[in-house]
Amino acid sequence: MSLTLDLTGRVAVVTGGTRGVGAGIARAFLQAGAEVVVCARRPPDTPVTAAGRTAHFRPLDLRDPAAVRAFFPQVAAAHGGLDCLVNNAGGTPYRLLGQTAAERHTRVVELNLLAPLTASLAAYEVLRDRPGGGSVIMIGSVSGTRPSPGTAAYGAAKAGLDQLARSMAVEWAPRVRVNTLVLGMVRTELAALHYGDEAGIAAVGATVPLGRLAEPAEIGDACVFLASDRAAYLTGASLLVHGGGERPAFLDAATVNHPTSPEVPEEIRHDGTGDLR
């Protein structure tokens, strides 16, 4: 039996959907038949298109609560409703905690945690009235599950976003489902700024168990699944989309007690926790 993800007749909003991961998500929704609205402070350099269709762009500063509250009723009125919100917009510069004032870190938290909260609250007023219920998808990060030196405020915000989604899922059930995608590294048009040239990108990708960075389209496919009827019983979930995560450093550092070392008898192989088994 084939898995059909058909969102024809659905309306989706993707924040920050004009480039990078957001544009990949928007294209996936277009390919699935949805009508897509992308929002950002500035329009895309080129329209976001897929399957012969184009996403609608509406300007929005997500850090302006009044504008956000007005945005979703306007979208619903113009497009006949709203079925899914993808809280994708976010990001951070590299900034060590002690090198700048707390106010700058606060702005990172505002964009990556408070803005999705504001958007979700505003969208809920529209989503809850849909006949089949609505869906909110948070775009999280592995930075929220491990130490994130240089992006500590971002990691803290993403950790909070995952917890926020779980609480929303309980409060808003059964009318609106809320889930999180926990992303690892994704190859976008800005990848070179973070990882260098092709050799650098390949070297970074080699640290991922699957051997490469994710493509924006793969993130989009996961979002389409969570928004579809196939995920009707999924809410409050955190879906890891990180290629297996990061290989534990101890595996490369250890040489004597490595599980595959023939010198170590089976009964005393090290399990990596400090215990022997």
C-alpha positions in Angstrom: 0.0 0.0 0.0 1.4 3.4 -1.0 1.6 6.3 1.4 -0.3 9.2 -0.1 0.2 12.6 1.5 -2.4 14.8 -0.2 -3.0 18.3 1.2 -5.2 19.5 -1.6 -7.6 22.1 -0.2 -5.4 22.8 2.9 -3.9 26.2 3.7 -0.5 26.4 5.3 1.6 29.3 6.7 5.4 28.9 6.8 7.1 31.6 8.8 10.5 32.5 7.3 9.5 30.5 4.3 11.3 32.7 1.7 14.7 30.9 1.8 16.6 28.0 3.2 14.8 25.4 5.3 11.6 27.5 5.2 11.5 27.6 1.4 12.1 23.8 1.3 9.1 23.4 3.6 7.0 25.7 1.5 7.9 23.8 -1.7 7.0 20.4 -0.1 3.6 21.8 0.9 3.0 23.1 -2.7 4.0 19.7 -4.1 1.5 18.1 -1.8 -1.3 20.3 -3.2 -1.6 22.8 -0.3 -2.1 26.5 -0.7 1.0 28.1 0.9 1.5 31.5 2.5 5.1 32.4 3.4 5.9 35.4 5.6 9.1 37.3 6.4 10.1 40.9 6.9 11.4 41.0 3.3 10.1 39.3 0.1 12.1 36.5 -1.4 14.7 37.2 -4.1 12.8 34.9 -6.3 9.2 33.5 -5.8 9.0 30.2 -4.0 7.6 27.7 -6.5 7.0 24.0 -6.9 4.8 21.7 -9.0 3.9 24.6 -11.2 2.5 26.6 -8.3 3.7 29.6 -6.3 3.6 30.4 -2.6 1.9 33.7 -1.6 4.2 36.1 0.2 2.9 38.4 2.9 5.3 40.7 4.9 5.4 40.2 8.6 7.7 41.1 11.5 7.2 38.2 13.9 8.5 40.4 16.8 5.6 42.7 16.4 2.8 41.1 18.4 0.0 43.4 17.1 1.0 42.6 13.5 1.1 38.9 14.2 -2.4 38.9 15.8 -3.8 40.7 12.8 -2.0 38.5 10.3 -3.7 35.2 10.8 -7.3 36.4 10.5 -6.3 38.2 7.3 -4.8 35.0 5.9 -7.9 33.0 6.8 -10.2 35.6 5.2 -8.1 35.8 2.0 -7.6 32.0 1.5 -10.7 30.5 3.1 -9.2 29.3 6.3 -6.0 28.0 7.8 -5.0 24.4 8.5 -1.3 24.4 9.4 1.2 26.8 10.9 4.9 25.9 10.6 7.0 28.0 13.0 10.2 28.0 11.0 11.6 31.5 11.3 14.6 31.9 13.7 18.3 31.8 13.8 21.2 33.4 15.7 24.7 34.8 15.2 27.7 33.1 16.8 28.1 34.9 20.1 29.8 33.7 23.3 27.8 34.4 26.4 30.5 36.6 28.0 31.2 38.7 25.0 28.0 40.7 24.8 25.2 42.1 27.0 22.2 40.1 28.1 20.0 42.2 26.0 21.5 40.8 22.8 20.9 37.2 24.0 17.4 38.2 24.9 16.7 39.2 21.3 17.6 35.7 20.2 15.2 34.2 22.7 12.5 36.6 21.5 12.9 35.5 17.9 13.2 31.7 18.5 10.8 31.2 21.4 8.5 34.2 22.1 7.7 34.8 18.4 6.6 31.2 17.8 4.5 31.4 20.9 2.8 34.7 19.7 2.2 33.2 16.3 0.8 30.0 17.6 -1.6 31.8 19.9 -2.8 33.9 17.1 -3.1 31.0 14.7 -5.0 28.9 17.2 -8.0 31.1 17.0 -8.3 30.2 13.4 -7.0 26.6 13.4 -9.4 25.3 16.1 -12.4 26.0 13.9 -11.3 23.8 11.0 -13.6 20.8 10.4 -10.7 18.4 10.6 -8.7 20.2 13.2 -5.5 22.1 12.8 -1.8 21.5 13.0 1.1 23.5 14.4 4.7 22.4 13.7 7.6 23.8 15.6 11.0 23.7 13.9 13.4 22.8 16.7 17.1 22.0 16.8 19.6 19.6 18.3 21.0 22.8 19.8 18.2 22.5 22.3 19.2 19.0 23.3 23.0 19.4 23.8 25.4 22.1 24.9 25.6 24.9 22.3 28.7 27.1 23.0 28.5 30.3 21.0 24.7 29.8 20.5 23.7 29.3 24.1 20.6 31.5 24.0 19.5 29.9 20.8 19.9 26.4 22.3 17.9 27.5 25.4 15.1 28.9 23.2 14.9 25.7 21.1 14.8 23.6 24.3 11.9 25.8 25.5 10.2 25.6 22.1 10.0 21.8 22.4 8.6 22.0 25.9 6.1 24.7 24.8 4.9 22.4 22.0 4.3 19.5 24.4 2.2 21.7 26.7 0.3 23.2 23.8 -0.5 19.7 22.5 -2.2 18.8 25.8 -4.0 22.1 26.2 -5.2 22.3 22.6 -6.2 18.7 22.0 -8.2 17.4 20.3 -8.8 20.4 18.0 -5.2 21.3 17.2 -2.2 19.0 17.1 1.2 20.4 18.0 4.5 18.6 17.1 8.2 19.5 16.9 10.8 18.6 14.3 14.3 18.5 16.0 16.7 19.3 13.2 20.4 18.6 12.8 22.5 20.3 10.2 20.8 21.2 6.9 22.5 22.1 3.6 21.0 25.5 2.5 22.3 28.4 0.3 23.9 29.7 3.5 25.8 26.5 4.3 29.1 27.9 3.0 28.9 30.7 5.6 28.8 28.1 8.4 30.9 25.2 7.1 33.2 26.6 4.4 33.7 25.3 0.8 32.5 22.0 -0.6 35.3 20.2 1.2 34.3 21.7 4.5 30.7 20.8 4.0 31.7 17.3 3.1 33.9 17.0 6.2 31.1 18.3 8.5 28.7 15.9 6.8 31.0 13.0 7.5 30.5 13.5 11.3 26.8 12.6 10.8 26.1 8.9 10.9 24.2 9.1 7.6 27.3 10.8 6.1 25.8 14.1 4.9 23.8 17.1 5.8 20.0 17.1 5.3 18.4 18.8 2.3 15.6 21.3 2.9 13.3 19.1 0.9 13.7 16.3 3.4 12.7 18.7 6.2 9.7 19.7 4.1 8.6 16.1 3.6 8.6 15.5 7.4 6.5 18.6 7.8 4.0 17.5 5.2 3.7 14.2 7.0 3.0 15.8 10.4 0.4 18.1 8.8 -1.4 15.2 7.0 -4.1 12.9 8.0 -1.5 10.1 8.2 -0.2 11.8 11.4 -3.7 12.2 12.9 -2.7 10.5 16.2 0.6 12.4 16.6 0.6 15.3 18.9 3.1 16.4 21.5 5.8 14.5 19.6 9.4 15.4 18.9 10.6 13.9 15.6 14.4 13.7 15.3 15.5 14.7 11.8 19.2 14.7 12.2 20.7 11.8 10.3 21.4 9.9 13.4 22.8 12.8 15.3 26.4 13.0 16.3 28.8 10.1 16.7 29.8 10.0 20.4 33.4 11.3 20.8 34.4 8.5 23.2 34.0 6.0 20.3 36.8 7.7 18.4 38.9 8.4 21.6 38.8 4.9 23.0 41.2 2.4 21.5 41.7 -0.3 24.2 38.2 -1.0 25.4 36.4 -0.4 22.1 33.4 -2.8 21.6 34.9 -4.0 18.3 38.4 -4.6 19.7 39.3 -8.3 19.5 41.6 -7.9 22.5 38.7 -7.4 24.9 36.8 -10.5 26.0 33.0 -10.3 25.3 32.1 -10.5 29.0 34.0 -7.3 29.9 33.4 -5.1 26.9 32.9 -1.4 27.9 29.4 0.0 27.3 30.6 3.6 27.4 28.9 4.6 30.6 31.7 3.7 33.0 30.4 0.2 33.8 31.7 -3.1 32.5 29.3 -5.8 31.3 
